[in-house]
Amino acid sequence: MTNTAAAHINDFWDFDLAAPQPTQDAELLRQLQFVPGLKEILMVRQVHALEHATVWVLGEVSAAKTTKYSVTTLDSDNSSLGGLSTDKGFYIYGQVNLADLKRAASIALQRLTSGEWNLAVHPRCGTNLSVGMFLTASLTLGAHLILPRGPIEQILGISLAAVTATQLAPDLGSLVQKYLTTAIPFNLAIADIERTTDFWGNHSYFVKVCWQD
């Protein structure tokens, strides 16, 4: 990830409808405890944020080892790392040292809950891809319906739709991450980290978390 992209994410996070509150998810769960699956949804959102933050911190660790200095801003994205969140914890894929992962997960949790909420958003999140696909499909359909049926007009419309979706997807994807698919993990504690395999048999590390009111 480039410095420009990192600065863009930081600027985007300056826009805030409401600052996250430490008790908001716990209070919501107490008020709506009769709703099936609510706790799992809240868990996944918080785990998702912790997964992103851990990948960011691991990127900083990798950059620090390479360049011999500490990186403290979102300008180091190790593209060889990936993650997958569940309501029990998250998987980390890629070449990573277990000791580094343990430190990174702990640091990520502390930094997120201390106010570094920008760590919860990551440009390589699948949310951005989903938003981009939805935008492309929606704009393409809109162009097809609105523009004349001539081949030239249709091709131009589809091209314009694709370019527009590409330009809008990063910001809208970050917005969706920020307000829908992630939440600051005020209620999470790291229970264990172990080497394992995921649902498809891929080798990975699993960071197990538990809920704390």
C-alpha positions in Angstrom: 0.0 0.0 0.0 1.4 3.4 -0.9 1.8 6.4 1.3 -0.8 8.2 -0.8 -3.4 5.4 -0.3 -2.6 5.4 3.4 -3.2 9.1 3.7 -6.4 8.7 1.8 -7.7 6.2 4.3 -6.7 8.4 7.2 -8.5 11.4 5.6 -11.6 9.2 4.9 -11.7 8.2 8.6 -11.8 11.8 9.7 -15.4 11.8 8.5 -17.3 10.3 11.4 -21.1 10.1 12.0 -20.7 8.9 15.6 -17.6 7.9 17.5 -17.6 4.2 18.7 -18.6 3.8 22.3 -17.1 1.1 24.5 -20.4 -0.2 25.8 -22.5 0.1 22.6 -22.5 -3.5 21.5 -22.8 -4.9 25.1 -25.8 -2.6 25.7 -27.4 -3.5 22.3 -27.0 -7.2 23.2 -28.6 -6.7 26.6 -31.6 -4.9 25.1 -32.1 -7.2 22.1 -30.9 -10.5 23.6 -34.1 -12.2 22.2 -32.9 -11.6 18.6 -31.4 -14.9 17.3 -27.8 -14.7 16.1 -27.3 -11.1 17.3 -24.3 -11.9 19.5 -22.6 -13.8 16.6 -23.2 -10.9 14.3 -21.7 -8.5 16.8 -18.8 -10.8 17.4 -18.0 -11.1 13.7 -17.9 -7.4 13.2 -15.5 -6.9 16.1 -13.4 -9.8 15.1 -13.3 -8.5 11.5 -11.8 -5.2 12.8 -9.2 -7.0 14.9 -8.2 -9.1 12.0 -7.6 -6.0 9.8 -5.7 -4.3 12.6 -3.5 -7.4 13.2 -2.6 -7.5 9.5 -1.7 -3.8 9.6 0.5 -4.4 12.6 2.2 -7.4 11.1 2.9 -5.3 8.0 4.6 -2.7 10.3 6.6 -5.4 11.9 7.7 -6.8 8.5 8.6 -3.3 7.3 10.5 -2.5 10.5 12.6 -5.7 10.1 13.3 -4.8 6.5 14.1 -1.1 6.8 15.6 -1.2 10.3 13.2 1.4 11.7 9.7 1.4 13.2 6.7 2.1 11.1 3.8 3.7 13.0 1.4 4.8 10.2 -0.7 2.9 7.7 1.9 2.8 5.0 3.0 -0.8 5.2 0.6 -3.4 3.8 2.2 -6.8 3.6 0.3 -8.2 0.6 1.5 -11.8 1.4 -0.8 -11.8 4.4 -4.5 -12.4 4.5 -7.2 -13.1 7.0 -10.7 -14.6 7.4 -13.0 -13.7 10.3 -15.5 -15.9 12.1 -17.6 -15.4 15.3 -15.0 -17.5 17.2 -11.9 -15.7 16.0 -9.9 -15.2 12.8 -7.5 -17.0 10.6 -4.2 -15.5 9.4 -2.6 -16.8 6.2 0.9 -16.2 5.0 4.5 -16.4 6.2 4.3 -15.2 9.8 6.2 -16.0 13.0 3.9 -17.2 15.8 5.6 -14.9 18.3 5.2 -11.9 16.0 1.5 -12.8 15.5 0.9 -13.0 19.3 2.5 -9.6 19.8 0.7 -8.1 16.8 -2.7 -9.3 17.8 -2.3 -7.9 21.3 -0.9 -4.6 20.1 -3.7 -4.4 17.5 -6.4 -4.9 20.1 -4.9 -2.3 22.4 -4.5 0.3 19.6 -8.0 -0.2 18.3 -9.6 0.2 21.7 -7.4 3.2 22.5 -8.7 5.2 19.5 -6.8 4.1 16.4 -10.1 3.2 14.7 -8.6 3.6 11.2 -6.9 0.2 11.8 -10.3 -1.5 11.4 -10.4 -0.7 7.7 -8.2 -2.5 5.1 -8.0 -1.8 1.4 -7.7 -5.5 0.5 -10.8 -6.6 2.5 -13.3 -8.7 0.5 -15.9 -6.0 1.4 -14.3 -3.7 -1.1 -14.4 -6.3 -3.8 -18.1 -7.0 -3.1 -18.9 -3.3 -3.2 -17.0 -2.9 -6.5 -18.9 -5.8 -8.1 -22.2 -4.5 -6.9 -21.5 -1.0 -8.1 -20.3 -2.3 -11.5 -23.4 -4.4 -12.0 -25.8 -1.7 -10.9 -24.2 1.1 -13.0 -23.9 -1.2 -16.0 -27.6 -2.2 -15.7 -28.5 1.5 -15.3 -26.5 2.5 -18.4 -28.1 -0.3 -20.4 -31.6 0.8 -19.5 -31.1 4.5 -19.8 -28.9 4.8 -23.0 -30.1 4.1 -26.5 -29.9 0.5 -27.7 -27.2 1.2 -30.3 -24.0 -0.8 -29.9 -21.8 2.3 -29.7 -23.9 3.9 -27.0 -24.1 0.7 -25.0 -20.4 0.1 -25.2 -19.6 3.6 -24.1 -22.2 3.3 -21.3 -20.7 0.0 -20.0 -17.2 1.5 -20.2 -18.2 4.6 -18.2 -20.0 2.4 -15.7 -16.9 0.3 -15.1 -14.6 3.3 -14.7 -17.1 5.0 -12.4 -17.4 1.9 -10.2 -13.6 1.6 -10.1 -13.3 5.2 -8.8 -16.1 4.9 -6.2 -15.5 1.4 -4.9 -12.5 2.2 -2.6 -14.3 5.0 -0.7 -17.6 3.2 -0.6 -15.9 0.0 0.4 -14.2 1.8 3.3 -17.5 3.3 4.3 -19.2 -0.1 4.3 -16.4 -1.6 6.4 -16.4 1.3 8.8 -20.2 1.3 9.6 -21.4 -2.2 8.6 -18.8 -5.0 8.5 -16.5 -4.0 11.3 -16.8 -2.6 14.9 -14.2 -1.6 17.4 -13.5 -4.8 19.5 -14.3 -3.3 23.0 -15.8 -6.6 24.0 -13.1 -9.0 22.8 -10.2 -10.7 24.6 -7.6 -12.9 22.9 -8.0 -16.4 24.3 -5.4 -18.4 22.3 -3.4 -18.5 19.1 -2.6 -21.8 17.4 -1.4 -23.2 14.1 -4.3 -24.9 12.4 -6.1 -25.5 9.1 -9.2 -23.6 7.9 -12.5 -25.0 6.5 -10.8 -25.9 3.2 -7.6 -27.5 4.7 -5.3 -24.5 4.2 -2.6 -24.1 6.7 -3.0 -21.0 8.9 -3.0 -19.5 12.4 -6.2 -19.1 14.3 -6.6 -16.3 16.8 -9.3 -17.4 19.1 -11.2 -14.7 21.0 -13.8 -14.6 23.7 -16.6 -12.1 24.5 -16.3 -9.8 27.6 -19.1 -7.5 28.7 
